[in-house]
Amino acid sequence: MSSWNQALKQAKTPRQELETAQIEGRTDAYFLRMRDIVRQFGDSRVTYAVFIRRPVVAAYGLALRWVENVAQHQGFAVEITEVHPEGTWVGAGDPLFYLTGSLEALAPLETLLLQKTGAACVAAHNAYQMALALPKVPFLAMDARHCAGAEMQELMAYAAAVGSRAAQKEGAVGFIGNANHDTARFFGQERGLGTMPHAFIGYAGSTLRAAEMYVERFPDEGLTVLVDYFGQEVSDALAVCRRFPERAAAGNVSVRLDTHGGRFLEGLDPQRSYEVLERHTPGTIRRYRSEKELRYLVGTGVSAAAIWRMREALDEAGFTKVKIIVSSGFGIAKCTAMHDASAPIDIVGTGSFLPDRWSETYATADIVAYDEVPRVKIGREFLLQKLQERAK
């Protein structure tokens, strides 16, 4: 069994999500009413078509595993036909998969099945696009704190991994890990990655002291230091490198830029930001730019100019092997702007692959056949096409 399949297998559905009472409590009541009517007047073998109204990357593995686990637990059979395999691009309205089985058994599952499908597919698409926008840069999934509970956390980590695998097939590095242990398996890791939060810098009292404490506690690990806490990104980064010159020379020191959008990196302002880009990527900001693109290039926060300025300062001080990790709002548009500016990024930490507009994540299911007789509501006839093609 591949490591990926093993990771999916280990994503065990909590027992309460298998129990009939729990499922009934969370599903839409009209599905339960239909179930009760079907139970009285006779069951039907039905086929559902599940789709999303926007282009996505197929990432429904956890959803289907849940259905299979429920079926096994409750003692009924299902048949799944994958129209688009995991990790492939799916057009708007194109069925992701068909699900066939007892209407009485499947009716109560529709609400939860769709919950587990839509958002994951959109997040996978976002992760895929981000990885392709910066194909030579590794990504870390740092989405957990933005998720609404453990179930979403697992779905989003899984989505990032699926989208990343799709991008890797096209030559991108993609996502190499994430920030917590429980979902690290999706990225081929045993544990979550990450070194220190801002609170640790505050606790230590200085960026340099935080680095010293970290090295004393974890002497055999690489050192990644947050350098924006005191607004002295360049000064604090150089202080840490000078304190640990051997580590820096060996490439075992990284600085993480997470400067918030309310201020510029130490030493920068609008004019100096333009000057930095002109030194390193002349012409990048001369072309027409939207306001958002300009902010990503020369604005406050972790801009392309800020990253270039940090690289410039490290190199001038002789710390050419020190890596730069960036975070703070790295979605598709920002990654694209960074690629355009050839920003010297070694790793991106991001949770911004999470769907931005939740209305785009709504997955939909329609029954398209009853006892093998094609029948679907007017306007959704297109859902039958793939099913009929497979029947030929």
RADAWO-V825937 format. One record per backbone hydrogen bond with DSSP energy under -1.0 kcal/mol. CO is the residue of the C=O (numbers start at 0). NH is the residue of the N-H. Records with the same first field share a line. If there is no record, write none. Layout:
BEGIN
CO->NH, NH
END
This chain:
BEGIN
1->5
2->6
3->7
4->8
5->9
7->10
9->11
13->16
14->17
18->22
19->23
20->24
22->26
27->30
28->32
29->33
30->34
31->35
32->36
33->37
34->38
35->39
36->40
37->41
43->102
44->370
45->100
46->367
47->98
48->365
49->95
50->363
51->92
55->89
57->86
59->63
60->64
61->65
62->66
63->67
64->68
65->69
66->70
67->71
68->72
69->73
70->74, 75
78->99
80->97
84->87
87->57
89->55
90->93
95->82, 83
96->49
97->80
98->47
99->78
100->45
101->105
102->106
105->108
106->109
108->112
109->113
110->114
111->115
113->116, 117
116->120
117->121
118->122
119->123
120->56, 124
121->125
122->126
123->127
124->128
125->129
126->130
127->131
128->132
129->133
133->136
134->172
137->347
138->175
139->349
140->178
142->145
143->146
146->148
148->152
149->153
150->154
151->155
152->156
153->157
154->158
155->159
156->160
157->161
158->162
159->163
160->164
161->165
162->166
163->167
164->168
166->169, 171
167->170
173->138
176->140
177->192
180->183
182->185
183->186, 188
184->187
197->201
198->202
199->203
200->204
205->209
206->210
207->211
208->212
209->213
210->214
211->215
212->216
213->217
217->220
222->253
224->255
227->230
231->235
232->236
233->237
234->238
235->239
236->240
237->241
238->242
239->243
243->247
244->248
245->249
246->251
247->250
251->222
252->322
253->224
254->324
255->226
256->326
259->262
262->300
264->267
268->272
269->273
270->274
271->275
272->276
273->277
274->278
275->279
276->280
280->283
289->293
290->294
291->295
292->296
293->297
294->298
295->303
296->304
300->302
302->306
303->307
304->308
305->309
306->310
307->311
308->312
309->313
310->314
311->315
312->316
313->318
314->317
318->321
322->254
323->345, 346
324->256
325->348
328->330
330->334
331->335
332->336
333->337
334->338
335->339
336->340
337->342
338->341
342->344
346->325
347->139
349->141
350->353
356->359
357->360
363->50
365->48
367->374
368->46
369->372
372->369
376->379
379->382
380->383
383->387
384->388
385->389
386->390
END
